[in-house]
Amino acid sequence: MNTATPLRFQAAREAAAAPTPVPAAPDHAPDYAAQLRRQLPPPHAALRACVIIPAKNEAAALPATLAALAAQTDLAGQPLPPGTFEVIVLANNCTDGTAAAVRRFAGQRPGLALHVATLCLAASDAHVGRARRLLMDEACQRLLGLGRFNGLIASTDADTRVAPDWLAATRAEIAAGADAVGGRILTDAAPSGRCPVRRTQLRDAAYHLLCARLEARLDPQAADPWPRHHQHFGASLALTARVYRRVGGLPVRRYLEDEALCQQLRRHDLRLRHSPRVVVHTSPRRCGRVEVGLSWQLREWAAQTAENLEPQVPCPRHLAALWQARRRLRTWWAHAVPFGAPGQGVAAALGLAGKPLARQVLGSRTFGRLWEWVEQARAAAGVAVPQVPLSEALAWLRAQTTGAE
């Protein structure tokens, strides 16, 4: 999902990332997990990766998605051994032939371990966050039941086509030390050719990639070096079963559940890799299945184009100062030194009072939790990164990154 982070979307991201506990289900609530499990066969003994796809009324899109998964190869281009990965589709609250389409495809590709389950979720649960949580929980249980703690839980969407080496490239990143991997999500070009919304989307993607490059230079992370990108969304997001269990599973949100999961990873200082080697292509449709997502963003851009408005994005000059301050804060936290002149400089750069920040530095067990506190404290104090026109941001970023290594 390439986004220009308009205010509504940014607010939604912050709400999704908030560590609010999931309410316990009432005693009479349906046991969706048990219903799902009863519809699935036992996992193959050779299983190493479980691909999960939430689907609601996706009968038309799924065959292409499944065909791409059936064509998975290793990094040398050889087909993956049968049984080493499986695909589980959850068709929830469908009114079309989604499940039937999956079963037809499974009959045509007997070599692919493809399973489909159908559920009718209550209105309060009928959203992608609940469906993806059910699927990821089941995938985790299947892998851990085989003793595959480093087995891969890989999420994609029903209108997305993964690259032939999608699983293999993801596994390679895990083998290199990543705990979770966000893949590069590319949107198919609109069939109408030249399209103002498409142009805005490409310029927005350039903004985010230039930001990622500058961030990697100003606050480098060994686990996520340049080249990297900026996406960690459900269309291409994978993590090991061990890590999934450690963070407590996918937070249940109506939307941006993927963002909330990545925030959980950050709280634990786990290694999230934004790999350019892991690639998927997704639909440019503007009629989507979630309230805030790519389709919503495309509609927002279309509305702005119709009114001759330019998208606003976080000011990269202010982001650069924030990343520099974060690097200094990380050094302070790593050395666990008392508050002094260096701490005063970091606090001032962050726009926060020194003593409360010092207490958090000394009391935070992970840097991720410390930085989350910083973001919340800045928001409470009214310290925010201002928004600027996209063209202005791009010009500044290109000037900063020209000739940079």
Sequence and secondary structure as in RCSB ss.txt:
>XXXX:A:sequence
MNTATPLRFQAAREAAAAPTPVPAAPDHAPDYAAQLRRQLPPPHAALRACVIIPAKNEAAALPATLAALAAQTDL
AGQPLPPGTFEVIVLANNCTDGTAAAVRRFAGQRPGLALHVATLCLAASDAHVGRARRLLMDEACQRLLGLGRFN
GLIASTDADTRVAPDWLAATRAEIAAGADAVGGRILTDAAPSGRCPVRRTQLRDAAYHLLCARLEARLDPQAADP
WPRHHQHFGASLALTARVYRRVGGLPVRRYLEDEALCQQLRRHDLRLRHSPRVVVHTSPRRCGRVEVGLSWQLRE
WAAQTAENLEPQVPCPRHLAALWQARRRLRTWWAHAVPFGAPGQGVAAALGLAGKPLARQVLGSRTFGRLWEWVE
QARAAAGVAVPQVPLSEALAWLRAQTTGAE
>XXXX:A:secstr
      HHHHHHHHHHHS        TTS  HHHHHHHTS    TT  EEEEEEESS TTTHHHHHHHHHT B T
TS B  TTSEEEEEEEES SSSHHHHHHHHHHH TTSEEEEEEE   GGG SHHHHHHHHHHHHHHHHHHTT TT
 EEEE  TTEEE TTHHHHHHHHHHTT SEEEEEEEE   TTSS HHHHHHHHHHHHHHHHHHHHHHHS  TTS 
SS  S   TTSEEEEHHHHHHTTS    SS HHHHHHHHHHHTT  EEEEEEEEEEE   SS SSSSSHHHHHHH
HHHHHHTT   EEE HHHHHHHHHHHHHHHHHHHHT  SSHHHHHHHHHHT  HHHHHHHHHH SSHHHHHHHHH
HHHHHTT    EEEHHHHHHHHHHHHTT  
